[in-house]
Amino acid sequence: MLKIFNTFFWLGWISFGGPAAHIGYFRQTFVEKLKWLNDSEYAQIVALSQFLPGPGSSQVGFAVGYKHGGLPGACAAFFGFTLPSVFVMVTLAVLSSQITDSPLFHNVIHGLKLLAVIVVADATWGMYKNFCTNKISVTLALITAISLLIIPSIITQMVVLLVAALIGIKYLGKPETKPDTPFKPNIVPLAIFAILLFVVPLFTTHIPAMNLFNSFFQAGSLVFGGGHVVLPLLQNLVGDQLSQDTFLTGYAAAQAVPGPMFTFATYIGYSLMPSAPISGAFIATIAVFLPGFLLLLGVLKNWQSLAQKTAISGAVSGVNASVVGLLASALYQPVFNSAVVNSTDIALVLIGFYLLKHLKLPIVVIVGFYIAAGIIVGL
């Protein structure tokens, strides 16, 4: 458990660039380096996270921890990956704009965004080699990337993944093997999810902490497509309780810090409970992450049994190919688009590929290089 926590805790400090970059960091760490999973198992987790509401990259990390250490491992992964971002968001809430307005801060963030370009590109290429092995899978990846580049939306994402699954069922299925155990959903987490979503709201009117928990749990239950979607949901749920400046400052800070964007809830929760701000930050953070994790636990345990069926294996193959296209589109927007603004940035990206793929330097060395590069170029 300690190793799981430490591994994710380190990743939580260096994982800039949003969910697509996080998926790249996770693949590099848990598939290539530690070999806790193979590429196929990892891709299935990524694909599953795309169909469930909640923070996609955090769900992937939670599932990796679960497969390596059960529920305690999943919790260790979640707290390890999330605590650095929570710590930074609470610090920013306390210090307000004194740090976020600093040019040095923005220069460091810019350097680490360039690192995210390299990580996502490497993950995209690695998954392409593994899952785009015939004309159909290559075509699915291409169509997915084109669709999301032209019409970037959660609806587009869900549609292309669904279409890829249907095409995979028809053309990419493997001969069926008898599963070791039949698929059965895990009823307990699904029941807890239903109770928290539908029953708890009946009892929150006069209890501020419960009302705060309910608002963020409702938002986390409805977020499809990543952390950016949580902005309008939370604005509708709690926006009337905060000034617009406070709300937008928290959102901007969440995009600049490492780790999951859902820790935007940490900043807002801190501001919503001035009498007990740390408690408010903790309640909001747990509440916004919890729905996605409960749903994941409800279907994750027997996911491999489903994968052994011809129809399911075909659907997974189709979705795996589509996920490659999804990562390719994310490589451009938002990762490349928000990081690379001039020819110097292109040069730094090329240097990074050389350091990572040719010299094979440790990631900590490359992180240090990009922090220094961001500061120097900014000056």
N, C-alpha and C positions, 0 to 999 in steps of 0.2 A: 504493500500500500504506500509505503514511504517513497519507493522508487517511482511509482505511478504519479504520486503527488509532485515530486521534485521535477520529473520530466515535463509535466504539464505546466508547472509553475515557471520553469525556465522559458517554455514556449510562450507563456502568457506575457512575459516581458518583451519579447522580440517580435511578436506576431502583429505587425502592422499590415495595413492594406485591405482589411475587410474579409468577408467569408471566403472568397475565392483564394485569397492569399493564404488564409488559415488552412484550407484544404491542402494547399501545396506544402505548407510547413509540416502538416500532419503526415502526409504521404512520405515526405522525405525522411521524417523521424521514425515512423512506426512501420513503414513498409520496407524502405531501403536500408535504414541504419539498424534499427532494433529488431526488425523482422517479427514483430508481434502479429502481423497479418500479412497475407499475400495480396497481390494487386486485385484479384477477383473479389476477395472478402471486403477489401477496402472500398472498391467501387460499388458494391452492393449497399454498403452502409451509406455512402454518399448519395446513391440513387434513392434509398429509402428516406433520407432526410429531406429530399426535394418534394416529397409528397405529403409531408406532415407540416402542420403549422409550428412555428417556433424558430429559434435561432439555428440555422442550418449547420454552421461550423461547430457550434457548441454541442449540438446533437451528435455530430460525428465524433467529437472528442469524448463525449459521454459514452457512446456506444463502444469506442475503442477501449476505454477504461473498463466497461462492463464485460467485454469479451476477455480481457486479460485478468480481471480480478473480481468479477461478479459485481453486485450492487455496491459494496464498499469501494471497489476499484472505480466504478462509475462516479461515485461521489467524490473520491479523491481526485479524479480527472477534472471534474467540474470545478471544485474549489481551487485546485491548483491553477487551472487556466484562467479562471475568472478573478481571483483575488488581486493580481497586479492591476488589472483595469479598475476594479472597485477602489483600490487604494488610491490610484491616481485621480479618479473622478471625485472621491471624497476630498482629497487634497485641493483639487481645482475648485470645488464648491466652497471650501473654506477660504481660499485665497482669491476667489473670483477671477477677475481679468488680469491680475498682476503678472501671471505667468503666460496665459494664452495670448497676450498681446506682445510678448517678447519676440523680437526677430530671431534670437538664438534658438528658441523653442521651435519656431516654424522651419528654421534651417535643418535642425536635427530630424524633424518629421519628414521633410522633403527627401533627405538622404535615405531614410528607411523605406519610404514609398518606392524609391528606385530599386531597393532590394526586393520588394514585393513583386515587381515586374519580373525579375529573374526567377523567383520561386514559382510563380504561377506559370510562366512560360515552360519551365522545366517540368512541372507537373503535367501540363497539357501534352507536351511531347511524349513523356513517359507513358501516360494513359493511352495516347494515340497508338503507340507501338504495340500495346497490349490488347487493345479492344477494337481497333479498326483494321481488321485482318482480311476483309473481303470487300467486294464492291458495295454490298448493301450497307455494311456498317460504316464504311467511309462516307457513303452518300447521306446516311442519317446524321453523322457528325457535321457534315457540310451544311445540310439543310437547317439543322438546329442553330448553328453559328450564324448563318445568314438571316434566319428568322428573327433571332434575338438582337442582332445588330440593326436590322431595319425597324422592327417593332419591339423595342425593349419594354416588357411588362411581365407581371406575374402570370397573367392570362396566357400570353404567348409561351412562357416557360412551361406551364402545365399542359398546354395543348401539344407542344412538340414532344414532350416526354410521353404523353399518352399515345400519340400517333406512333412514336418509336417503339413503344411497348407492343402495340397491336401488330406492327410490321414484324417485330421480332418473334411474336407468337407464330406468325404465318411462315416465316422463312428462316429463322435463326435458332429454332429449338433443337436441343440435343436429345438423344434417345433417353427415354424415361428410366430412372432407376428407383427402386422402392426405398422410400425414406426410412431412416432408422426410427424416427418417431413422427407421428402425424402432427400436422400443424394445429396448435391450439393457442388462441389468444390468451394473454395473461390478464385474467379478469380483474384482479385486485387494483392495479394501477389505473385501469380504465374506469372502474367504479369510483375510485377516489377523484379522478378527473371530472366525472359527471357530477358528483356531489359538490365539489368546489365550484363548478361552473354554474350549476342550476339551483342548488340548495343554499349555499352560503350567502348569496346576495339577499336572501330573505331576512337575514339577521344582522346586517351591517349598518343599519341606519344610524344608530346612536353610539357606535363604537368606532372612533376615528381610525385606530390601527386596522380593524377588520375592513373598514371601508377602503382604506388605502390598499390593503392586500387584494380586495375584490377588484378594484379598478385595474390594477396591473395584471392580475390573473386573467381578466377578461381580454385585455390587450394582447397578452401572450398567446391566448387561445385563438386569436383571429389573424395573427401575423403569418401570412404566406409570402415567401420570397425574400426574406432577409430583414436585417435591422432597419433599413430605411423605411419600411412600411410601418414600423412602430410609431413614427413621428405623427402622422395624421390621426392614428388611433388614440394615442395618449393625449393629443391636443383636444380631441373631442371628449375624452373622459375626464381629464383634470386640468385642461387649459384655462378654464375660468377661475381656477384657484391660484394661478401664477401670473406674473407679468410676462408679456411676450418676450422681453429682453432675457429674462431668466430662462425661459423655455428654449429659446434659440441658442443661447450661450451653452446650455447643456448639450444640445444636439450637435453643435459645432465641435465641442470638446470631445464628444464620443467618437467623432470621425478622426480625431487627431491622435488618440491614445491607442496603445496596443490592446489586443484582445477583442472580445465580442462587442459589437455596437449596442447590444441590449443593455450594457451598463449605463447607457443613457438614463435608464430607470433609476440608477443609483443617485445620480445628480438631482433628478426631479424628486425622488423620495426624500432626500436630504432637505430639500427646500420646502416640501409640503408639510413636514412635521418640525417646525422651529423649536417646539418644546423638547423634542427628543430627536434631533436630526440624524444621529448615527443609527438609531432604531428605525427611523423612516427609510434611510438608505438601505438597510439590511432587508426590511420587509419588502420594499419595492423590488429589489434585486431578485430575491427568492421567488416572489410571486410571478414576475414576468418570464422567468426561465422555466418554472415548474410545469406548465401545461405541455410544452414540447417534450419534456423528459418523461412525463407520465404516459403520453401517447407512444413514445418510442419504446418504453418498457413493455407496453401492452402488446406489441407486435414483433419485437426484436428477437426474443429468445428462440423461436422456432423458424426464423427466417430461412435458415439453411435447408430445412425440410421442404419448404415450398420450392426452393431453388432446384431441387432434384426432379421436379415434374417438368415434362417437355414444354408445356405452355409457359410455365413460370421461368424456366431457363431461357426460353426464347425471348420473353418479355424483358428479363434482366439483361440479356445480351443487347437487345435494342436500346434499352435505357442507358446501359454502359456507353454505347457508342454516342448516344445523344448527350450524355454528360460531358464527353470530350468536347463537343461543340459548344456546350454551355460554358465550359472553362475557357475555351478559345474566345468566345464573345466577351466574357468577363475580363480576359486579359487586356482587351482593348478598352472596354468601358465597364467598370470605372478605374481599373488598375493603371493601365498605360496612360490613359487620357488625363488622369489627375496627377501623374508623377512626372511624365516626360514633357517638358515645355520648350526645350531648345536643343541644339546640337551637343552641348556639353553633357546634358542628361543622357543622350544617346551614347556618347562615348563612355560614360560611367556604367551604363547598362552592359555594353560590350566588355568592359573590363571585368565586370562582375561575373559574366558567363565564363570568362577565362579563368578567374579565380575559383569558381565553383566546379566547372566541368573538366578543366585541364589540370590545374594545380591541386584541385580537390582539397582546398583549405577548409578547416572547421568552420561551422556557421558562425561561431562567436567571433572569429577573426574577421569574417566578411561583414558582420554587423558593425564591428568597430570601424572597419574601413568606410562604411557608408555613413556612419555618424560623423566621422572626421571629414569625409567628402562633402556632406551637406553643409557643415559649418564653414569649411574653406570656400566652397563655391558661393555660399550666401554672402560671405564677407567680400 
